[in-house]
Amino acid sequence: MTVFFLTLAVLAVGIAAMSLAVILRKNNSFSKFSVGHNTHMRERDIRCPKEEEKTLHKKDKHGYCSHCGKA
């Protein structure tokens, strides 16, 4: 039973610490987690999976797939 209360206390302290970190954040904004909106990801040429799929399946002027060169 003491292990249960000890675990509950550790979880409560952790949740309280994370809540305070969110409440007391100075600039009141979170970093961009979406790949399409993150500037650091764009600098490394990492794109959103949807955007990458669109470019891979985009047809060129002859009607061929840009990735494999087949129709």
C-alpha positions in Angstrom: 0.0 0.0 0.0 2.9 2.3 0.7 4.2 1.8 -2.9 0.8 2.9 -4.2 0.9 6.1 -2.2 4.5 6.8 -3.1 3.7 6.4 -6.8 0.6 8.6 -6.4 2.7 11.3 -4.7 5.4 11.2 -7.4 2.8 11.5 -10.2 1.1 14.4 -8.4 4.4 16.3 -8.1 5.2 15.6 -11.7 1.8 16.8 -13.0 2.0 19.9 -10.7 5.5 20.7 -12.1 4.4 20.4 -15.7 1.3 22.5 -15.0 3.4 25.3 -13.5 5.8 25.1 -16.5 2.8 25.7 -18.8 1.3 28.5 -16.7 4.5 30.4 -16.1 5.8 30.2 -19.6 7.2 33.6 -20.5 6.3 34.1 -24.1 3.0 32.2 -23.9 3.6 30.2 -27.0 4.7 26.7 -27.8 7.2 25.8 -30.4 5.7 24.6 -33.7 5.3 20.8 -33.6 3.8 20.5 -37.1 6.5 19.8 -39.7 4.9 22.2 -42.2 5.0 25.2 -39.9 8.4 24.6 -38.2 11.1 26.8 -39.6 14.0 24.5 -38.4 12.5 21.6 -40.2 12.1 23.6 -43.4 15.8 24.7 -43.1 16.8 21.0 -43.1 14.5 20.3 -46.1 12.2 18.1 -44.1 8.7 18.3 -45.4 5.2 17.3 -44.3 4.3 13.8 -45.4 1.2 15.0 -47.3 3.3 17.6 -49.2 5.9 14.9 -50.0 3.2 12.6 -51.3 1.7 15.3 -53.5 5.1 16.0 -55.1 5.9 12.3 -55.6 2.5 11.6 -57.3 2.5 14.9 -59.3 2.2 14.3 -63.0 4.6 16.0 -65.3 3.6 17.6 -68.7 3.7 14.1 -70.4 1.4 12.5 -67.9 4.1 10.5 -66.1 4.6 10.3 -62.4 7.5 12.5 -61.3 8.9 9.9 -58.9 9.1 6.8 -61.1 8.6 8.1 -64.6 5.8 5.7 -65.3 2.2 6.5 -66.1 
